[in-house]
């Protein structure tokens, strides 16, 4: 299950037609309407200086992962960790075989 996305100011959720949503560098999410009401480069929630990134299907996978369910992330990273582990084990065995033949 994906994490629900909502504006951290007005609490609205994406719907059709929907205002665009943005993620701030301080970790808050705002709809386009609330973002336009606030000060440029200042978070509406924590008032810190921040940059914003419009959320879309073209958003980087790292940012998209913030909105994925934990179950999906666990499956994804478990597979990647298994591949890394298999790669390392294969190379460790190769090195071990090499040193064993030298002795």
Number of C-alpha atoms within 10 A of each C-alpha: 9 12 11 10 15 16 20 15 15 11 12 15 15 15 8 5 6 11 15 15 22 20 18 18 15 16 12 18 25 28 25 15 14 16 21 10 9 13 11 13 15 17 22 21 13 11 12 12 14 17 14 20 13 16 16 11 8 8 12 10 9 8 12 13 15 13 14 14 13 14 10 13 14 11 11 11 11 12 12 12 12 11 12 12 11 12 11 12 12 12 11 12 11 12 11 11 11 11 10 9 7 6 5
